[in-house]
């Protein structure tokens, strides 16, 4: 049953195409976790850390090139997005219900939204300012 739930979670929170090596590493780690919640959370936590580091590095790289208005708008957007990510993943976990897998649902949601945000930022920051 745990393997089925793990497979469903991988399909539900499919990895974005911009991070293929990270996706393979994450999927391998999840598969090797044996459906043990603590091991799954460690895999997801590592993937979140990698994605967040890429997102932060991207912002750090592009901020100096932004006008003051652009930097202010991006700062506000990031603040709002962080609140959105928190409330969305809290809702996903709550809707899942009780049990130890709730924390996995929350963490996978956090990972997917972070990866999606990274993809979006890569797209908009690649445009000429």
N, CA, C and O of each residue as an XYZ file, in Angstrom:
516
protein
N       0.817     -1.193      0.000
C       0.000      0.000      0.000
C       0.862      1.259      0.000
O       0.572      2.216     -0.717
N       1.938      1.254      0.817
C       2.806      2.429      0.862
C       3.437      2.696     -0.494
O       3.573      3.851     -0.896
N       3.821      1.650     -1.199
C       4.429      1.831     -2.521
C       3.436      2.466     -3.487
O       3.814      3.306     -4.303
N       2.179      2.074     -3.399
C       1.144      2.641     -4.249
C       0.949      4.120     -3.919
O       0.819      4.949     -4.820
N       0.929      4.441     -2.652
C       0.780      5.832     -2.236
C       1.976      6.650     -2.707
O       1.807      7.776     -3.175
N       3.189      6.094     -2.589
C       4.403      6.788     -3.052
C       4.324      7.064     -4.543
O       4.639      8.165     -4.996
N       3.904      6.068     -5.300
C       3.790      6.242     -6.747
C       2.750      7.306     -7.077
O       2.951      8.118     -7.980
N       1.647      7.300     -6.350
C       0.614      8.315     -6.573
C       1.131      9.712     -6.276
O       0.812     10.663     -6.990
N       1.926      9.836     -5.228
C       2.485     11.146     -4.880
C       3.447     11.627     -5.950
O       3.467     12.817     -6.263
N       4.239     10.738     -6.515
C       5.176     11.132     -7.564
C       4.430     11.619     -8.797
O       4.870     12.560     -9.457
N       3.305     10.984     -9.112
C       2.501     11.418    -10.250
C       1.801     12.728     -9.918
O       1.751     13.629    -10.756
N       1.261     12.847     -8.714
C       0.532     14.047     -8.306
C       1.426     15.263     -8.325
O       1.022     16.323     -8.804
N       2.625     15.129     -7.816
C       3.568     16.240     -7.769
C       4.694     15.998     -8.767
O       5.861     15.886     -8.390
N       4.331     15.918    -10.034
C       5.317     15.639    -11.089
C       6.363     16.742    -11.133
O       6.058     17.921    -10.952
N       7.578     16.339    -11.373
C       8.688     17.275    -11.408
C       8.688     18.037    -12.719
O       8.364     17.486    -13.771
N       9.048     19.292    -12.649
C       9.098     20.115    -13.841
C      10.319     19.752    -14.682
O      11.300     19.217    -14.167
N      10.254     20.039    -15.945
C      11.287     19.644    -16.893
C      12.604     20.388    -16.704
O      13.644     19.901    -17.147
N      12.590     21.542    -16.066
C      13.807     22.343    -15.948
C      14.816     21.738    -14.978
O      15.938     22.233    -14.877
N      14.447     20.693    -14.271
C      15.300     20.129    -13.233
C      15.439     18.616    -13.385
O      15.187     17.876    -12.433
N      15.839     18.145    -14.571
C      15.833     16.696    -14.796
C      16.776     15.910    -13.891
O      16.397     14.846    -13.401
N      17.984     16.398    -13.657
C      18.904     15.618    -12.817
C      18.431     15.609    -11.371
O      18.550     14.597    -10.680
N      17.900     16.723    -10.919
C      17.354     16.788     -9.569
C      16.144     15.865     -9.446
O      15.951     15.209     -8.422
N      15.343     15.823    -10.490
C      14.163     14.961    -10.485
C      14.553     13.493    -10.385
O      13.950     12.734     -9.626
N      15.556     13.097    -11.146
C      16.006     11.701    -11.113
C      16.543     11.367     -9.728
O      16.237     10.312     -9.171
N      17.340     12.265     -9.180
C      17.892     12.039     -7.840
C      16.773     11.921     -6.805
O      16.806     11.052     -5.934
N      15.792     12.800     -6.912
C      14.667     12.787     -5.976
C      13.851     11.501     -6.119
O      13.536     10.847     -5.125
N      13.514     11.145     -7.349
C      12.720      9.939     -7.573
C      13.458      8.681     -7.111
O      12.847      7.767     -6.557
N      14.769      8.638     -7.339
C      15.562      7.495     -6.885
C      15.549      7.414     -5.364
O      15.367      6.338     -4.795
N      15.740      8.535     -4.723
C      15.734      8.573     -3.258
C      14.375      8.113     -2.706
O      14.318      7.317     -1.769
N      13.291      8.618     -3.292
C      11.949      8.222     -2.846
C      11.749      6.720     -3.044
O      11.223      6.038     -2.164
N      12.167      6.213     -4.192
C      12.014      4.773     -4.457
C      12.796      3.943     -3.452
O      12.340      2.885     -3.019
N      13.973      4.426     -3.085
C      14.815      3.691     -2.133
C      14.359      3.867     -0.685
O      14.849      3.174      0.207
N      13.437      4.778     -0.450
C      12.966      5.027      0.919
C      12.118      3.886      1.453
O      11.929      3.764      2.663
N      11.609      3.054      0.564
C      10.776      1.932      0.978
C       9.439      2.361      1.559
O       8.790      1.589      2.265
N       9.028      3.580      1.267
C       7.758      4.071      1.793
C       7.804      4.459      3.248
O       6.763      4.698      3.860
N       9.004      4.528      3.819
C       9.159      4.930      5.217
C       9.090      6.457      5.267
O       9.886      7.145      4.628
N       8.144      6.969      6.022
C       7.868      8.400      6.048
C       9.107      9.230      6.350
O       9.371     10.213      5.659
N       9.865      8.856      7.361
C      11.054      9.632      7.738
C      12.055      9.676      6.593
O      12.641     10.724      6.324
N      12.255      8.557      5.922
C      13.182      8.506      4.791
C      12.659      9.338      3.627
O      13.429     10.031      2.961
N      11.359      9.272      3.381
C      10.766     10.077      2.308
C      10.926     11.555      2.601
O      11.261     12.334      1.708
N      10.691     11.949      3.843
C      10.830     13.354      4.219
C      12.268     13.837      4.067
O      12.500     14.991      3.706
N      13.223     12.970      4.337
C      14.629     13.338      4.138
C      14.904     13.571      2.650
O      15.584     14.532      2.291
N      14.383     12.705      1.791
C      14.548     12.879      0.344
C      13.939     14.195     -0.124
O      14.565     14.966     -0.851
N      12.732     14.428      0.301
C      12.024     15.642     -0.122
C      12.725     16.877      0.428
O      12.877     17.873     -0.279
N      13.151     16.817      1.683
C      13.851     17.946      2.286
C      15.122     18.299      1.541
O      15.424     19.475      1.341
N      15.869     17.285      1.129
C      17.081     17.529      0.347
C      16.750     18.177     -0.998
O      17.443     19.095     -1.436
N      15.705     17.703     -1.642
C      15.293     18.281     -2.931
C      14.807     19.718     -2.754
O      15.085     20.578     -3.590
N      14.087     19.976     -1.671
C      13.646     21.351     -1.388
C      14.857     22.250     -1.198
O      14.913     23.350     -1.749
N      15.820     21.788     -0.425
C      17.031     22.590     -0.187
C      17.742     22.924     -1.492
O      18.188     24.054     -1.688
N      17.849     21.937     -2.388
C      18.512     22.177     -3.679
C      17.719     23.177     -4.520
O      18.298     24.088     -5.113
N      16.417     23.013     -4.572
C      15.576     23.913     -5.365
C      15.588     25.323     -4.798
O      15.658     26.299     -5.545
N      15.520     25.427     -3.476
C      15.534     26.750     -2.854
C      16.878     27.441     -3.088
O      16.922     28.650     -3.316
N      17.957     26.688     -3.034
C      19.286     27.260     -3.291
C      19.381     27.773     -4.730
O      19.950     28.838     -4.973
N      18.828     27.022     -5.680
C      18.827     27.475     -7.079
C      17.989     28.735     -7.244
O      18.377     29.657     -7.962
N      16.832     28.774     -6.572
C      15.960     29.939     -6.644
C      16.661     31.163     -6.053
O      16.650     32.237     -6.654
N      17.266     31.003     -4.886
C      17.969     32.117     -4.244
C      19.136     32.605     -5.092
O      19.359     33.811     -5.207
N      19.883     31.675     -5.685
C      21.019     32.053     -6.528
C      20.541     32.812     -7.767
O      21.179     33.775     -8.190
N      19.441     32.387     -8.338
C      18.887     33.071     -9.500
C      18.505     34.502     -9.147
O      18.816     35.435     -9.887
N      17.834     34.670     -8.019
C      17.454     36.024     -7.588
C      18.686     36.880     -7.312
O      18.741     38.041     -7.718
N      19.656     36.319     -6.636
C      20.890     37.055     -6.340
C      21.610     37.469     -7.617
O      22.184     38.556     -7.688
N      21.580     36.610     -8.616
C      22.246     36.890     -9.884
C      21.573     38.043    -10.626
O      22.252     38.871    -11.234
N      20.253     38.100    -10.580
C      19.511     39.065    -11.397
C      19.161     40.369    -10.678
O      18.936     41.383    -11.338
N      19.111     40.370     -9.371
C      18.723     41.595     -8.654
C      19.558     42.819     -9.038
O      18.991     43.895     -9.233
N      20.882     42.694     -9.154
C      21.669     43.889     -9.492
C      21.320     44.489    -10.860
O      21.606     45.660    -11.110
N      20.720     43.714    -11.723
C      20.376     44.189    -13.065
C      19.002     44.849    -13.124
O      18.628     45.406    -14.156
N      18.255     44.791    -12.037
C      16.886     45.316    -12.028
C      16.870     46.797    -11.663
O      17.722     47.283    -10.918
N      15.883     47.495    -12.205
C      15.663     48.877    -11.787
C      15.085     48.850    -10.370
O      14.617     47.803     -9.922
N      15.108     49.971     -9.664
C      14.493     49.992     -8.321
C      13.023     49.568     -8.336
O      12.579     48.857     -7.434
N      12.269     49.991     -9.342
C      10.858     49.591     -9.418
C      10.709     48.091     -9.654
O       9.845     47.444     -9.061
N      11.557     47.545    -10.525
C      11.513     46.112    -10.787
C      11.902     45.317     -9.541
O      11.265     44.315     -9.217
N      12.940     45.761     -8.850
C      13.386     45.069     -7.635
C      12.300     45.097     -6.567
O      12.067     44.101     -5.882
N      11.642     46.237     -6.430
C      10.560     46.365     -5.446
C       9.392     45.445     -5.798
O       8.829     44.778     -4.930
N       9.037     45.420     -7.081
C       7.939     44.555     -7.525
C       8.282     43.083     -7.303
O       7.435     42.301     -6.872
N       9.519     42.713     -7.598
C       9.936     41.323     -7.413
C       9.955     40.947     -5.933
O       9.550     39.843     -5.571
N      10.415     41.841     -5.089
C      10.423     41.584     -3.646
C       9.002     41.361     -3.130
O       8.754     40.435     -2.358
N       8.075     42.210     -3.556
C       6.671     42.064     -3.137
C       6.084     40.755     -3.670
O       5.363     40.056     -2.958
N       6.397     40.434     -4.917
C       5.881     39.196     -5.510
C       6.415     37.967     -4.771
O       5.682     37.006     -4.536
N       7.686     38.010     -4.413
C       8.264     36.880     -3.680
C       7.628     36.732     -2.297
O       7.356     35.618     -1.849
N       7.398     37.842     -1.636
C       6.746     37.804     -0.321
C       5.350     37.189     -0.444
O       4.968     36.324      0.345
N       4.600     37.646     -1.441
C       3.247     37.114     -1.653
C       3.282     35.646     -2.043
O       2.447     34.860     -1.594
N       4.250     35.273     -2.880
C       4.361     33.879     -3.292
C       4.690     32.974     -2.102
O       4.143     31.877     -1.991
N       5.572     33.421     -1.219
C       5.905     32.606     -0.039
C       4.658     32.364      0.818
O       4.461     31.264      1.335
N       3.823     33.387      0.965
C       2.574     33.222      1.720
C       1.638     32.255      0.999
O       0.998     31.413      1.629
N       1.562     32.382     -0.325
C       0.747     31.467     -1.131
C       1.235     30.021     -0.984
O       0.437     29.104     -0.789
N       2.551     29.834     -1.081
C       3.114     28.480     -0.955
C       2.748     27.890      0.407
O       2.328     26.737      0.495
N       2.907     28.675      1.455
C       2.604     28.191      2.806
C       1.134     27.794      2.936
O       0.826     26.695      3.398
N       0.227     28.685      2.532
C      -1.199     28.395      2.700
C      -1.670     27.265      1.790
O      -2.520     26.466      2.181
N      -1.125     27.197      0.590
C      -1.511     26.133     -0.333
C      -1.079     24.769      0.188
O      -1.850     23.811      0.154
N       0.147     24.689      0.664
C       0.637     23.396      1.170
C      -0.020     23.020      2.495
O      -0.239     21.840      2.769
N      -0.331     24.012      3.309
C      -1.096     23.738      4.532
C      -2.465     23.163      4.172
O      -2.935     22.213      4.798
N      -3.095     23.751      3.157
C      -4.412     23.257      2.730
C      -4.304     21.844      2.156
O      -5.135     20.988      2.459
N      -3.293     21.599      1.335
C      -3.117     20.260      0.756
C      -2.959     19.218      1.855
O      -3.548     18.140      1.783
N      -2.171     19.536      2.861
C      -1.963     18.598      3.964
C      -3.246     18.392      4.763
O      -3.566     17.270      5.156
N      -3.966     19.462      4.999
C      -5.218     19.368      5.756
C      -6.251     18.555      4.986
O      -6.966     17.737      5.565
N      -6.325     18.784      3.681
C      -7.280     18.035      2.867
C      -6.921     16.558      2.789
O      -7.802     15.712      2.637
N      -5.637     16.245      2.892
C      -5.203     14.840      2.878
C      -5.761     14.111      4.091
O      -6.179     12.957      3.991
N      -5.766     14.780      5.227
C      -6.288     14.177      6.444
C      -5.197     13.922      7.454
O      -4.082     14.431      7.335
N      -5.532     13.128      8.448
C      -4.591     12.820      9.516
C      -3.670     11.678      9.109
O      -3.916     10.964      8.137
N      -2.613     11.532      9.878
C      -1.690     10.426      9.647
C      -0.307     10.925      9.296
O      -0.102     12.103      9.005
N       0.623     10.015      9.329
C       2.019     10.398      9.107
C       2.276     10.846      7.678
O       3.217     11.602      7.439
N       1.476     10.406      6.727
C       1.712     10.782      5.336
C       1.336     12.236      5.053
O       1.718     12.788      4.021
N       0.595     12.850      5.958
C       0.237     14.259      5.806
C       1.480     15.121      5.661
O       1.496     16.059      4.864
N       2.514     14.812      6.420
C       3.747     15.592      6.335
C       4.430     15.402      4.981
O       5.084     16.320      4.486
N       4.289     14.237      4.389
C       4.852     13.988      3.062
C       4.092     14.804      2.016
O       4.701     15.386      1.118
N       2.786     14.845      2.129
C       1.967     15.642      1.212
C       2.380     17.109      1.296
O       2.538     17.769      0.269
N       2.553     17.616      2.505
C       2.954     19.012      2.696
C       4.321     19.266      2.064
O       4.504     20.254      1.352
N       5.263     18.391      2.318
C       6.619     18.582      1.801
C       6.670     18.470      0.276
O       7.357     19.261     -0.371
N       5.962     17.510     -0.307
C       5.933     17.379     -1.763
C       5.286     18.601     -2.407
O       5.735     19.056     -3.459
N       4.249     19.128     -1.792
C       3.611     20.351     -2.269
C       4.627     21.492     -2.265
O       4.748     22.230     -3.243
N       5.349     21.628     -1.163
C       6.356     22.691     -1.008
C       7.414     22.580     -2.108
O       7.815     23.581     -2.702
N       7.854     21.357     -2.365
C       8.857     21.119     -3.401
C       8.319     21.502     -4.773
O       8.978     22.221     -5.524
N       7.142     21.030     -5.094
C       6.581     21.294     -6.423
C       6.356     22.790     -6.639
O       6.665     23.307     -7.713
N       5.831     23.485     -5.652
C       5.608     24.921     -5.816
C       6.924     25.685     -5.915
O       7.011     26.676     -6.640
N       7.936     25.238     -5.202
C       9.247     25.887     -5.294
C       9.842     25.673     -6.675
O      10.398     26.603     -7.260
N       9.735     24.476     -7.197
C      10.259     24.192     -8.539
C       9.493     24.976     -9.599
O      10.088     25.493    -10.545
N       8.195     25.063     -9.443
C       7.378     25.819    -10.394
C       7.752     27.294    -10.352
O       7.831     27.944    -11.395
N       7.982     27.824     -9.161
C       8.384     29.225     -9.030
C       9.747     29.452     -9.668
O       9.962     30.466    -10.332
N      10.660     28.523     -9.472
C      11.977     28.627    -10.078
C      11.854     28.675    -11.604
O      12.509     29.491    -12.254
N      11.031     27.819    -12.167
C      10.809     27.821    -13.617
C      10.275     29.182    -14.077
O      10.747     29.740    -15.068
N       9.294     29.704    -13.352
C       8.699     30.994    -13.712
C       9.730     32.107    -13.630
O       9.825     32.937    -14.535
N      10.501     32.129    -12.551
C      11.526     33.165    -12.397
C      12.571     33.066    -13.506
O      13.005     34.089    -14.036
N      12.976     31.862    -13.859
C      13.937     31.702    -14.945
C      13.373     32.285    -16.231
O      14.105     32.892    -17.014
N      12.105     32.109    -16.448
C      11.462     32.608    -17.656
C      11.388     34.136    -17.663
O      11.783     34.766    -18.644
N      10.893     34.732    -16.593
C      10.698     36.186    -16.604
C      12.010     36.945    -16.442
O      12.151     38.049    -16.968
N      12.967     36.373    -15.724
C      14.229     37.077    -15.554
C      15.143     36.935    -16.765
O      16.128     37.664    -16.882
N      14.834     36.016    -17.658
C      15.619     35.846    -18.880
C      15.260     36.919    -19.906
O      15.998     37.130    -20.868
N      14.139     37.588    -19.706
C      13.707     38.626    -20.647
C      14.536     39.885    -20.427
O      14.945     40.169    -19.301
N      14.785     40.631    -21.480
C      15.568     41.872    -21.326
C      14.849     42.854    -20.401
O      13.624     42.966    -20.426
N      15.624     43.557    -19.592
C      15.044     44.543    -18.670
C      14.983     45.901    -19.303
O      14.524     46.855    -18.675
